[in-house]
Amino acid sequence: MNTSRFSTWTRRLHWLVFILVTVTLILIYAHNWSPKGSVIQAQFKWAHMQFGIAILLVMLPRAIMRRRGGRPNIFPPLPAWQDWLAQLMQFVLYVLLLALPLLGIANRLWSPEAWNFLGIALPHAPVPDKIFSKQLLSIHETLGNVLMYLAGAHAAIALVHHFILRDSTLRGMLPIWRRANATHEDSRMSMDAQDE
């Protein structure tokens, strides 16, 4: 792994999850704002479920890659408390990004309503339970709000690191700095190592 950037596939999956989560949030807000019981509301709900399942399918390989791949070096290095907080934030985001689709799937499993993924009919629990299904949905909605706020904070903090603290936190995830900035950064780190 490059010492200054995440691997190419880690970055691709990161931005793919970002797009999927953004679309999923837009769809559920569109569902909530649509006329109750309308066809368009049902379509937004269906699309929300499709993107939610897609998030789970992308997060599984992403979590494996994250566990195996490690993190790039940040220049200048973060204080220990910031590094600890960053790792905690990332852990919580990963847990939510895996738990939310699973809760959504469990909600559908115990709901008596028909559901599908890309038109393929999916099963129900042997004994559907509408009350339990609604309880799962309530937890799903609450954690969805938590994810939205944490993801917003995550993005804001990344921008602070880039534009105010001026470290390499964000550059490690953005491929557009891949060549020029990485070369400059690697040479600067090499010079620093020689000075020591």
BELMOSUL-V253881 format. One record per pair of residues at least 24 apart in sequence whose C-alpha atoms are under 7 Angstrom apart, sorted by the first residue. I is the first residue (numbers start at 1). GAP is how many residues later the second one is. Records with the same first field share a line. If there is no record, write none. Layout:
I->GAP  GAP
This chain:
2->70
3->69  70
4->68  69  70  168  178
5->67  167  168
6->65  66  166  167
10->52  55
11->162
13->49
17->38  41
20->31  35
24->24  27  28
50->67  68
52->49
53->48
56->42  45
59->39
72->100
74->93  94  95
75->92  93
76->91
93->54
96->51
100->40  43  44
103->33  37
104->33  36
107->26  29  30
